[in-house]
């Protein structure tokens, strides 16, 4: 990412944060309640790079899950996964793995949503898969 792009992303994040601050405490609390998150998560979501917002749908598609369908059928799960993504420090790796077509093979190593994605795909947890009865 070039310097100008980074500066533009920084400016957009700061603008979004200023807009949240300008709303006022009561309105902010109401907005957070309306979208089903706490205030800290709302700030994380707003401060996120716009390009990072597209990573979750891309990752889900790479794991053969449909983000639009999940949003309709399990909106709370999608909201929770978006919150995890908003706080993620591995966005560069995620983007790189997606761009290289390697996300499906590697996401379990770095993704905070790996367990949720596995559950949505109907996969058994590793500890359970190795358990003998």
Backbone as a chain_set.jsonl record, in Angstrom:
{"seq": "XXXXXXXXXXXXXXXXXXXXXXXXXXXXXXXXXXXXXXXXXXXXXXXXXXXXXXXXXXXXXXXXXXXXXXXXXXXXXXXXXXXXXXXXXXXXXXXXXXXXXXXXXXXXXXXXXXXXXXXXXXXXXXXXXXXXX", "coords": {"N": [[0.862, -1.167, 0.0], [0.638, 2.164, -0.856], [1.976, 5.34, 0.295], [0.117, 7.487, -0.006], [-2.311, 6.102, -0.176], [-2.397, 4.935, 2.369], [-2.512, 7.235, 3.931], [-4.978, 8.23, 3.106], [-6.701, 6.17, 4.017], [-6.247, 6.43, 6.764], [-7.242, 9.0, 7.186], [-9.952, 8.622, 6.521], [-10.725, 6.805, 8.528], [-10.337, 8.414, 10.814], [-12.177, 10.401, 10.299], [-14.6, 8.968, 10.423], [-14.522, 8.203, 13.122], [-14.614, 10.718, 14.361], [-17.169, 11.47, 13.583], [-18.7, 9.605, 15.006], [-18.076, 10.442, 17.615], [-19.263, 12.938, 17.568], [-21.949, 12.427, 17.634], [-22.903, 12.136, 20.198], [-23.205, 10.916, 23.553], [-25.573, 9.495, 24.46], [-26.948, 9.011, 22.051], [-25.023, 7.53, 20.735], [-24.88, 5.26, 22.345], [-27.469, 4.295, 21.883], [-27.306, 3.799, 19.106], [-25.343, 1.794, 19.035], [-26.719, -0.19, 20.443], [-28.855, -0.577, 18.671], [-27.599, -1.776, 16.453], [-26.652, -3.993, 17.631], [-24.228, -4.279, 19.047], [-21.549, -3.564, 21.405], [-20.384, -0.34, 22.588], [-17.583, -0.067, 22.306], [-17.003, -2.026, 20.378], [-18.399, -0.923, 18.26], [-16.863, 1.366, 17.725], [-14.52, 0.031, 16.894], [-15.462, -1.195, 14.558], [-16.069, 1.046, 12.975], [-13.582, 2.247, 12.733], [-12.195, 0.667, 11.071], [-10.417, -0.248, 8.069], [-11.866, 0.33, 4.913], [-11.322, -1.494, 2.891], [-10.722, -3.75, 4.34], [-13.148, -4.67, 5.199], [-14.185, -6.28, 3.246], [-12.88, -8.672, 3.505], [-13.918, -10.76, 5.148], [-16.299, -11.783, 3.749], [-14.946, -12.747, 1.472], [-13.212, -14.643, 2.594], [-15.065, -16.428, 3.679], [-16.279, -17.298, 1.3], [-14.098, -18.634, 0.192], [-14.054, -20.823, 1.782], [-16.212, -22.173, 1.025], [-18.616, -21.144, 1.966], [-21.518, -19.104, 2.0], [-21.668, -15.774, 2.356], [-23.793, -13.902, 2.094], [-26.065, -15.512, 2.329], [-25.632, -16.539, 4.921], [-25.812, -14.133, 6.328], [-28.512, -13.593, 6.086], [-29.679, -15.886, 7.236], [-28.359, -16.366, 9.656], [-27.866, -13.886, 11.218], [-26.796, -12.925, 13.661], [-24.544, -14.49, 14.11], [-22.997, -13.735, 11.896], [-22.663, -11.007, 12.52], [-21.154, -11.234, 14.883], [-18.868, -12.475, 13.854], [-17.968, -10.438, 12.171], [-17.277, -8.53, 14.076], [-15.143, -9.815, 15.336], [-13.387, -9.84, 13.157], [-13.032, -7.079, 12.863], [-11.409, -6.43, 14.978], [-9.099, -7.687, 14.347], [-5.631, -8.424, 13.916], [-4.407, -9.566, 11.833], [-4.955, -8.888, 9.206], [-3.437, -8.264, 6.914], [-2.105, -10.662, 6.352], [-4.337, -12.289, 5.933], [-5.497, -11.072, 3.648], [-3.379, -11.462, 1.838], [-3.244, -14.297, 1.759], [-5.782, -14.842, 0.717], [-5.575, -13.54, -1.791], [-3.64, -15.127, -2.986], [-4.936, -17.481, -3.202], [-4.768, -19.306, -1.149], [-6.109, -19.276, 1.225], [-8.109, -21.071, 2.189], [-6.651, -23.352, 2.827], [-5.023, -22.415, 4.872], [-6.293, -20.725, 6.777], [-7.015, -21.545, 9.35], [-4.763, -21.299, 10.86], [-4.39, -18.627, 11.528], [-6.779, -17.158, 11.733], [-9.189, -15.561, 13.675], [-11.796, -16.314, 13.544], [-11.812, -18.965, 12.926], [-12.765, -21.284, 14.325], [-15.519, -20.817, 14.353], [-16.085, -20.733, 11.615], [-15.365, -23.343, 10.955], [-17.319, -24.718, 12.435], [-19.626, -23.83, 11.129], [-19.235, -25.03, 8.713], [-19.635, -27.573, 9.414], [-17.598, -29.076, 10.428], [-15.775, -31.215, 12.608], [-14.309, -30.38, 15.749], [-10.709, -30.369, 16.179], [-9.736, -31.716, 18.512], [-11.858, -33.342, 19.058], [-12.047, -34.855, 16.777], [-9.868, -36.508, 16.982], [-10.409, -38.04, 19.121], [-10.989, -41.178, 20.557], [-13.474, -43.664, 20.757]], "CA": [[0.0, 0.0, 0.0], [1.43, 3.375, -0.981], [1.808, 6.338, 1.341], [-1.126, 8.228, -0.2], [-3.424, 5.223, 0.19], [-2.397, 4.834, 3.831], [-2.984, 8.519, 4.457], [-6.411, 8.304, 2.831], [-7.36, 5.26, 4.953], [-6.166, 7.034, 8.094], [-8.173, 10.131, 7.202], [-11.317, 8.087, 6.542], [-10.979, 6.271, 9.873], [-10.455, 9.535, 11.741], [-13.449, 11.059, 10.0], [-15.651, 8.131, 10.99], [-14.461, 8.294, 14.587], [-15.119, 12.047, 14.726], [-18.622, 11.451, 13.418], [-19.262, 8.9, 16.156], [-17.927, 11.311, 18.784], [-20.175, 14.077, 17.443], [-23.314, 11.965, 17.827], [-23.295, 12.284, 21.603], [-23.141, 9.67, 24.321], [-26.846, 8.769, 24.461], [-27.228, 8.549, 20.688], [-24.042, 6.482, 20.454], [-25.351, 4.081, 23.074], [-28.631, 3.8, 21.145], [-26.841, 3.257, 17.83], [-24.69, 0.511, 19.327], [-27.793, -1.13, 20.798], [-29.628, -0.871, 17.457], [-26.861, -2.698, 15.58], [-26.372, -5.2, 18.401], [-22.844, -4.358, 19.519], [-21.273, -2.587, 22.454], [-19.811, 0.895, 22.044], [-16.191, -0.304, 21.899], [-17.041, -2.744, 19.104], [-18.843, 0.033, 17.248], [-15.677, 2.138, 17.369], [-13.638, -0.841, 16.111], [-16.035, -1.371, 13.23], [-15.959, 2.306, 12.227], [-12.18, 2.594, 12.49], [-11.643, -0.337, 10.169], [-10.232, 0.102, 6.663], [-12.97, -0.124, 4.061], [-10.892, -2.679, 2.142], [-10.737, -4.895, 5.252], [-14.528, -5.136, 5.364], [-14.442, -7.302, 2.239], [-12.119, -9.895, 3.743], [-14.753, -11.841, 5.683], [-17.039, -12.477, 2.682], [-14.001, -13.478, 0.619], [-12.748, -15.82, 3.329], [-16.181, -17.372, 3.724], [-16.41, -17.892, -0.038], [-12.992, -19.572, -0.011], [-14.359, -22.025, 2.566], [-17.464, -22.66, 0.457], [-19.766, -20.613, 2.705], [-22.11, -17.941, 1.345], [-21.836, -14.695, 3.334], [-25.141, -13.325, 1.971], [-27.005, -16.48, 2.906], [-25.412, -16.536, 6.362], [-26.335, -12.87, 6.85], [-29.969, -13.726, 6.173], [-30.102, -16.998, 8.083], [-27.717, -16.309, 10.965], [-27.309, -12.538, 11.308], [-26.025, -12.735, 14.89], [-23.241, -15.126, 13.876], [-22.255, -12.857, 10.979], [-22.276, -9.814, 13.271], [-20.068, -11.6, 15.78], [-17.659, -12.7, 13.054], [-17.506, -9.116, 11.722], [-16.63, -7.898, 15.226], [-13.834, -10.462, 15.469], [-12.56, -9.328, 12.058], [-12.73, -5.666, 13.097], [-10.314, -6.353, 15.937], [-8.031, -8.58, 13.901], [-4.32, -7.861, 13.573], [-3.853, -10.409, 10.768], [-5.631, -8.573, 7.942], [-2.505, -8.339, 5.78], [-1.923, -12.073, 6.013], [-5.605, -12.763, 5.384], [-5.602, -10.567, 2.275], [-2.348, -12.134, 1.04], [-3.666, -15.692, 1.565], [-6.918, -14.822, -0.207], [-5.086, -13.179, -3.127], [-2.858, -16.257, -3.508], [-5.777, -18.668, -3.276], [-4.316, -20.244, -0.125], [-6.827, -19.018, 2.476], [-8.802, -22.258, 2.685], [-5.672, -24.275, 3.398], [-4.249, -21.85, 5.972], [-6.994, -19.789, 7.66], [-7.068, -22.056, 10.727], [-3.52, -20.909, 11.535], [-4.333, -17.214, 11.901], [-8.081, -16.488, 11.751], [-9.945, -15.583, 14.917], [-13.102, -16.923, 13.274], [-11.597, -20.322, 12.405], [-13.659, -22.257, 14.96], [-16.884, -20.552, 13.89], [-16.158, -21.174, 10.218], [-15.376, -24.8, 10.987], [-18.64, -25.159, 12.903], [-20.583, -23.561, 10.059], [-18.979, -26.02, 7.661], [-19.961, -28.89, 9.941], [-16.376, -29.806, 10.767], [-15.582, -31.543, 14.018], [-13.077, -29.801, 16.301], [-9.565, -31.285, 16.122], [-9.652, -32.571, 19.688], [-12.93, -34.321, 18.972], [-11.759, -35.725, 15.641], [-8.83, -37.447, 17.386], [-10.872, -38.801, 20.271], [-11.451, -42.531, 20.234], [-14.59, -44.094, 21.616]], "C": [[0.911, 1.233, 0.0], [1.088, 4.376, 0.121], [0.475, 7.074, 1.207], [-2.351, 7.386, 0.157], [-3.532, 5.087, 1.705], [-2.933, 6.111, 4.465], [-4.494, 8.657, 4.251], [-7.191, 7.395, 3.785], [-7.369, 5.848, 6.363], [-7.188, 8.162, 8.209], [-9.62, 9.649, 7.27], [-11.667, 7.527, 7.919], [-11.187, 7.399, 10.87], [-11.78, 10.266, 11.544], [-14.612, 10.27, 10.598], [-15.687, 8.194, 12.502], [-14.967, 9.647, 15.072], [-16.634, 12.103, 14.603], [-19.293, 10.712, 14.575], [-19.192, 9.766, 17.411], [-18.943, 12.442, 18.768], [-21.635, 13.69, 17.715], [-23.801, 12.218, 19.251], [-23.418, 10.932, 22.268], [-24.441, 8.857, 24.255], [-27.164, 8.203, 23.076], [-26.27, 7.426, 20.295], [-24.453, 5.172, 21.123], [-26.538, 3.454, 22.34], [-28.241, 3.171, 19.817], [-26.195, 1.892, 18.031], [-25.739, -0.546, 19.651], [-28.57, -1.547, 19.549], [-28.917, -1.87, 16.543], [-26.382, -3.937, 16.332], [-24.93, -5.382, 18.821], [-22.665, -3.411, 20.693], [-20.548, -1.391, 21.832], [-18.373, 0.702, 21.568], [-16.136, -1.029, 20.558], [-17.487, -1.829, 17.971], [-17.665, 0.902, 16.791], [-14.704, 1.303, 16.536], [-14.154, -1.018, 14.69], [-15.869, -0.121, 12.376], [-14.506, 2.612, 11.862], [-11.494, 1.65, 11.512], [-11.457, 0.207, 8.755], [-11.389, -0.449, 5.847], [-12.578, -1.386, 3.303], [-10.882, -3.924, 3.024], [-12.137, -5.474, 5.404], [-14.858, -6.247, 4.367], [-13.731, -8.617, 2.49], [-12.998, -11.044, 4.238], [-15.576, -12.521, 4.593], [-16.124, -13.282, 1.749], [-13.516, -14.746, 1.304], [-13.853, -16.874, 3.394], [-16.362, -18.06, 2.377], [-15.306, -18.914, -0.29], [-13.207, -20.876, 0.756], [-15.713, -22.621, 2.163], [-18.687, -22.306, 1.299], [-20.232, -19.342, 2.012], [-22.428, -16.87, 2.385], [-23.24, -14.091, 3.276], [-26.181, -14.248, 2.605], [-26.863, -16.523, 4.429], [-25.971, -15.269, 7.002], [-27.851, -12.921, 7.009], [-30.381, -14.76, 7.217], [-29.536, -16.934, 9.504], [-27.059, -14.934, 11.169], [-26.457, -12.298, 12.56], [-24.63, -13.339, 14.738], [-22.397, -14.248, 12.954], [-21.804, -11.589, 11.688], [-21.094, -10.119, 14.177], [-18.772, -11.843, 15.012], [-17.098, -11.374, 12.546], [-16.786, -8.387, 12.857], [-15.244, -8.494, 15.444], [-12.896, -9.938, 14.382], [-12.135, -7.873, 12.301], [-11.569, -5.499, 14.069], [-9.089, -7.144, 15.527], [-6.745, -7.82, 13.549], [-3.673, -8.606, 12.403], [-4.447, -10.101, 9.396], [-4.69, -8.652, 6.747], [-2.281, -9.788, 5.364], [-3.187, -12.628, 5.379], [-5.742, -12.344, 3.922], [-4.605, -11.29, 1.358], [-2.759, -13.582, 0.743], [-4.844, -15.766, 0.588], [-6.456, -14.534, -1.631], [-4.319, -14.328, -3.784], [-3.681, -17.527, -3.665], [-5.418, -19.72, -2.235], [-5.095, -20.124, 1.185], [-7.481, -20.269, 3.033], [-7.827, -23.207, 3.377], [-5.066, -23.749, 4.695], [-5.025, -21.038, 7.008], [-7.032, -20.242, 9.113], [-5.844, -21.634, 11.539], [-3.564, -19.484, 12.081], [-5.689, -16.538, 12.125], [-8.785, -16.661, 13.095], [-11.321, -16.194, 14.767], [-12.987, -18.38, 12.824], [-12.557, -21.338, 13.016], [-15.1, -22.071, 14.486], [-17.063, -21.022, 12.453], [-16.206, -22.697, 10.155], [-16.727, -25.346, 11.418], [-19.696, -24.95, 11.828], [-20.436, -24.566, 8.915], [-19.287, -27.437, 8.136], [-18.745, -29.728, 10.277], [-16.344, -30.093, 12.259], [-14.306, -30.874, 14.504], [-11.957, -30.832, 16.297], [-9.526, -32.234, 17.307], [-10.713, -33.66, 19.644], [-12.658, -35.315, 17.85], [-10.74, -36.802, 16.021], [-9.248, -38.324, 18.558], [-11.368, -40.175, 19.816], [-12.517, -42.936, 21.23], [-14.467, -45.58, 21.874]], "O": [[1.853, 1.311, 0.789], [0.055, 4.272, 0.783], [-0.224, 7.266, 2.201], [-3.315, 7.898, 0.726], [-4.631, 5.12, 2.259], [-3.711, 6.066, 5.418], [-5.2, 9.149, 5.131], [-8.23, 7.799, 4.307], [-8.376, 5.774, 7.068], [-7.907, 8.265, 9.203], [-10.426, 10.218, 8.006], [-12.77, 7.745, 8.42], [-12.109, 7.348, 11.683], [-12.418, 10.693, 12.507], [-15.507, 10.85, 11.211], [-16.762, 8.235, 13.1], [-15.67, 9.722, 16.079], [-17.305, 12.718, 15.431], [-20.335, 11.144, 15.069], [-20.149, 9.817, 18.184], [-19.431, 12.862, 19.817], [-22.461, 14.559, 17.997], [-24.983, 12.483, 19.47], [-23.702, 9.927, 21.617], [-24.4, 7.65, 24.017], [-27.596, 7.057, 22.948], [-26.66, 6.484, 19.606], [-24.374, 4.104, 20.516], [-26.608, 2.234, 22.191], [-28.778, 2.13, 19.439], [-26.468, 0.951, 17.286], [-25.648, -1.678, 19.175], [-28.906, -2.72, 19.382], [-29.565, -2.716, 15.926], [-25.776, -4.829, 15.739], [-24.453, -6.511, 18.941], [-23.516, -2.559, 20.951], [-20.147, -1.443, 20.669], [-17.986, 1.25, 20.536], [-15.321, -0.691, 19.7], [-17.003, -1.951, 16.846], [-17.5, 1.142, 15.595], [-14.124, 1.809, 15.575], [-13.38, -0.995, 13.734], [-15.562, -0.216, 11.188], [-14.236, 3.174, 10.801], [-10.325, 1.84, 11.175], [-12.249, 1.03, 8.295], [-11.836, -1.574, 6.074], [-13.418, -2.261, 3.092], [-11.019, -5.037, 2.517], [-12.285, -6.657, 5.709], [-15.733, -7.072, 4.635], [-13.954, -9.585, 1.762], [-12.837, -12.18, 3.793], [-15.555, -13.749, 4.513], [-16.49, -14.367, 1.296], [-13.417, -15.8, 0.675], [-13.603, -18.062, 3.191], [-16.576, -19.271, 2.321], [-15.547, -19.947, -0.916], [-12.618, -21.905, 0.424], [-16.276, -23.458, 2.868], [-19.663, -23.054, 1.346], [-19.414, -18.584, 1.491], [-23.34, -17.032, 3.196], [-23.819, -13.798, 4.322], [-27.067, -13.796, 3.331], [-27.864, -16.542, 5.145], [-26.539, -15.321, 8.093], [-28.403, -12.358, 7.954], [-31.316, -14.539, 7.986], [-30.173, -17.402, 10.448], [-25.836, -14.838, 11.279], [-25.492, -11.535, 12.508], [-23.646, -12.755, 15.192], [-21.21, -14.043, 13.209], [-20.677, -11.137, 11.482], [-20.137, -9.346, 14.233], [-17.696, -11.458, 15.472], [-15.88, -11.2, 12.495], [-15.792, -7.701, 12.62], [-14.284, -7.768, 15.705], [-11.738, -9.628, 14.66], [-11.011, -7.488, 11.98], [-10.826, -4.521, 13.984], [-8.136, -7.253, 16.299], [-6.777, -6.734, 12.971], [-2.537, -8.319, 12.028], [-4.444, -10.961, 8.515], [-5.109, -9.069, 5.668], [-2.269, -10.106, 4.175], [-3.116, -13.36, 4.392], [-6.064, -13.164, 3.062], [-4.948, -11.679, 0.242], [-2.636, -14.041, -0.392], [-4.892, -16.652, -0.265], [-6.889, -15.198, -2.573], [-4.349, -14.478, -5.005], [-3.197, -18.529, -4.192], [-5.728, -20.898, -2.413], [-4.769, -20.805, 2.157], [-7.416, -20.509, 4.238], [-8.158, -23.798, 4.405], [-4.636, -24.538, 5.537], [-4.455, -20.689, 8.042], [-7.077, -19.407, 10.016], [-5.89, -21.616, 12.769], [-2.83, -19.17, 13.019], [-5.73, -15.433, 12.666], [-8.951, -17.78, 13.582], [-11.95, -16.557, 15.761], [-13.977, -18.966, 12.385], [-13.108, -22.172, 12.296], [-15.814, -23.045, 14.247], [-18.074, -21.637, 12.115], [-16.988, -23.272, 9.397], [-17.226, -26.315, 10.846], [-20.565, -25.801, 11.636], [-21.41, -24.901, 8.24], [-19.211, -28.388, 7.359], [-18.841, -30.95, 10.397], [-16.831, -29.302, 13.067], [-13.324, -30.803, 13.765], [-12.215, -32.031, 16.399], [-9.306, -33.432, 17.131], [-10.495, -34.769, 20.132], [-13.002, -36.491, 17.965], [-10.749, -37.891, 15.446], [-8.525, -39.243, 18.942], [-12.075, -40.298, 18.816], [-12.454, -42.582, 22.408], [-15.3, -46.156, 22.575]]}, "num_chains": 1, "name": "protein.A"}
